[in-house]
Amino acid sequence: MEEAPLESVPTFSQPKRKINKKFIYLALAVFALLIFFTFKILGSTNESVNDKPQVLTPTVFPTEISIPSPSDSPTPSSTNTPTPKPTINPVDTQSGLDRSELSVTVQNGSGEAGAASKGSDTLKNLGYNVVGTGNADNFEYQNVSIQVKSAKTDYLNLLKKDLGFTYTVGSASSNLSNSFSSNALVIIGK
């Protein structure tokens, strides 16, 4: 068998196609729009300055400017010392008793948060020597209960009078145990 010469094998070539220019321009335009919208929607998360709410800050303009003259300078006799707080006179003018000599414990008998602290502040402002605060044995006390040691009976009426301006005094006695840590016990009730 004889082989056919290569020259006799037909070769096929494809005809060249012409690409339409309008199609290329249309494809480029679609691609450009696709890129534009991609960046517009997904690309940037930064807010522009105009998107943020504006906070207006008031500007204060001086209406009158005062320029100190040499005569406006402070004189050596004027000093900038703070005004002292008025001191509390713990001595009662009617009875002559010195409130600072009575040690007082204030207890919360109402269950209301801060009741003992408020009662303590009231007594301290009057000049009493408040040595402690805490909770009473229960929270069922009505009004204010006052107990003093028998050696300090003279202070019983003064305590009733002083606490009566802020509270309703329910009971007062001079039978506080001598073993108690202070001279007086005040229980703030409901």
C-alpha positions as CSV (number, residue, x, y, z in Angstrom):
1,M,0.0,0.0,0.0
2,E,1.2,3.1,-1.0
3,E,0.7,6.2,1.0
4,A,-0.7,9.3,-0.5
5,P,1.6,12.2,-0.8
6,L,0.9,14.9,1.8
7,E,0.2,17.4,-0.9
8,S,-2.9,15.6,-1.8
9,V,-4.5,16.0,1.7
10,P,-6.9,18.9,1.6
11,T,-6.4,21.6,4.3
12,F,-9.3,23.5,5.7
13,S,-9.0,27.1,6.9
14,Q,-11.8,29.0,8.5
15,P,-13.0,32.1,6.9
16,K,-12.2,35.3,8.8
17,R,-15.0,37.0,10.5
18,K,-15.4,40.7,10.8
19,I,-16.1,42.0,14.3
20,N,-18.6,44.8,14.2
21,K,-17.3,48.0,15.8
22,K,-20.7,48.8,17.3
23,F,-20.6,45.6,19.3
24,I,-17.2,46.4,20.8
25,Y,-18.3,49.9,21.8
26,L,-21.5,48.4,23.4
27,A,-19.5,45.8,25.3
28,L,-17.1,48.5,26.6
29,A,-20.0,50.7,27.7
30,V,-21.6,47.8,29.6
31,F,-18.3,46.9,31.3
32,A,-17.7,50.6,32.3
33,L,-21.2,50.8,33.8
34,L,-20.7,47.6,35.6
35,I,-17.5,48.8,37.2
36,F,-19.0,52.2,38.1
37,F,-22.0,50.7,39.9
38,T,-19.8,48.1,41.6
39,F,-17.7,50.9,43.2
40,K,-20.7,53.0,43.9
41,I,-22.5,50.3,45.8
42,L,-19.8,48.2,47.3
43,G,-16.6,50.1,47.0
44,S,-16.7,53.1,49.3
45,T,-17.9,53.0,52.9
46,N,-16.6,56.4,53.8
47,E,-19.2,59.0,54.5
48,S,-18.8,62.3,53.0
49,V,-18.7,65.4,55.2
50,N,-22.1,66.5,54.0
51,D,-23.7,63.2,55.2
52,K,-22.8,63.8,58.8
53,P,-25.1,65.8,61.0
54,Q,-23.7,69.2,61.8
55,V,-23.3,70.3,65.3
56,L,-23.5,74.0,65.8
57,T,-21.3,75.5,68.5
58,P,-22.3,78.8,69.9
59,T,-19.7,81.5,69.6
60,V,-19.5,84.1,72.3
61,F,-18.5,87.5,71.2
62,P,-17.5,90.0,73.9
63,T,-19.7,93.0,73.9
64,E,-17.3,95.2,75.8
65,I,-13.6,94.9,76.3
66,S,-12.2,96.3,79.5
67,I,-8.6,97.1,79.6
68,P,-7.3,97.5,83.1
69,S,-5.6,100.7,84.0
70,P,-2.8,101.0,86.5
71,S,-5.4,102.3,89.0
72,D,-7.5,99.2,88.6
73,S,-4.8,96.9,90.1
74,P,-5.6,95.4,93.5
75,T,-4.4,97.4,96.4
76,P,-2.1,95.7,98.9
77,S,-4.8,95.7,101.5
78,S,-7.2,93.5,99.5
79,T,-6.4,89.7,99.6
80,N,-8.0,86.8,97.9
81,T,-8.7,84.7,101.0
82,P,-11.6,82.3,101.0
83,T,-14.6,83.2,103.2
84,P,-14.5,80.9,106.2
85,K,-17.4,78.6,106.9
86,P,-19.5,79.7,109.8
87,T,-18.8,77.5,112.8
88,I,-21.6,75.7,114.5
89,N,-22.0,76.6,118.1
90,P,-22.8,73.3,119.6
91,V,-23.9,74.9,122.9
92,D,-27.7,75.2,123.3
93,T,-28.4,78.7,124.5
94,Q,-31.5,77.7,126.6
95,S,-30.1,74.7,128.5
96,G,-26.4,75.5,128.3
97,L,-25.7,71.9,127.2
98,D,-22.8,71.3,124.8
99,R,-24.0,69.0,122.0
100,S,-20.5,68.0,121.1
101,E,-20.1,66.3,124.5
102,L,-22.8,63.7,123.7
103,S,-21.7,60.7,121.7
104,V,-24.6,59.5,119.5
105,T,-25.2,56.3,117.4
106,V,-27.8,56.6,114.7
107,Q,-29.5,53.5,113.4
108,N,-31.9,52.8,110.5
109,G,-35.1,51.3,111.8
110,S,-37.2,52.0,108.7
111,G,-35.5,49.9,106.1
112,E,-35.3,52.9,103.8
113,A,-31.8,53.2,102.2
114,G,-29.8,56.1,103.7
115,A,-32.1,56.8,106.6
116,A,-29.4,56.5,109.2
117,S,-27.0,58.6,107.2
118,K,-29.6,61.4,106.8
119,G,-30.3,61.3,110.5
120,S,-26.6,61.4,111.2
121,D,-26.1,64.4,109.0
122,T,-29.0,66.2,110.7
123,L,-27.4,65.7,114.1
124,K,-23.8,66.6,112.9
125,N,-25.1,69.8,111.5
126,L,-26.4,70.7,114.9
127,G,-23.0,70.0,116.5
128,Y,-23.6,66.5,118.0
129,N,-20.7,64.0,118.1
130,V,-22.1,61.2,115.9
131,V,-19.8,58.2,116.4
132,G,-21.5,55.5,114.3
133,T,-24.4,54.5,112.0
134,G,-25.9,51.2,111.1
135,N,-29.1,49.2,111.0
136,A,-31.4,48.7,113.9
137,D,-32.5,45.3,115.2
138,N,-35.5,45.5,112.8
139,F,-37.1,47.8,110.3
140,E,-40.5,48.1,111.9
141,Y,-39.9,51.2,114.0
142,Q,-42.5,53.9,113.7
143,N,-41.2,57.5,114.0
144,V,-37.9,58.3,115.9
145,S,-36.9,56.5,119.0
146,I,-34.4,58.1,121.4
147,Q,-32.5,56.5,124.2
148,V,-29.8,58.0,126.4
149,K,-27.8,56.7,129.3
150,S,-29.1,57.7,132.7
151,A,-25.9,59.8,133.3
152,K,-26.9,62.0,130.2
153,T,-30.6,62.4,131.0
154,D,-30.2,66.2,130.7
155,Y,-29.7,65.8,126.9
156,L,-32.9,63.9,126.4
157,N,-35.2,67.0,126.0
158,L,-32.5,68.7,123.8
159,L,-32.4,65.7,121.4
160,K,-36.2,65.6,121.3
161,K,-36.3,69.3,120.5
162,D,-33.5,69.2,117.9
163,L,-34.9,66.1,116.1
164,G,-38.5,67.4,116.3
165,F,-37.7,69.9,113.6
166,T,-37.0,67.2,111.0
167,Y,-38.7,64.1,112.4
168,T,-41.7,63.0,114.5
169,V,-40.3,61.7,117.8
170,G,-42.2,58.6,118.9
171,S,-40.5,57.6,122.1
172,A,-37.7,58.9,124.3
173,S,-36.2,57.3,127.4
174,S,-33.1,57.5,129.6
175,N,-32.7,53.7,130.0
176,L,-29.9,53.0,127.5
177,S,-27.6,50.3,128.9
178,N,-24.3,51.6,130.3
179,S,-22.5,48.9,128.2
180,F,-23.7,50.6,125.0
181,S,-20.8,52.1,123.0
182,S,-22.2,55.7,122.9
183,N,-24.1,58.0,125.3
184,A,-27.2,58.0,123.1
185,L,-29.0,55.9,120.5
186,V,-31.3,57.4,117.9
187,I,-33.3,55.0,115.7
188,I,-34.9,56.5,112.6
189,G,-38.2,54.9,111.9
190,K,-40.8,55.1,109.2
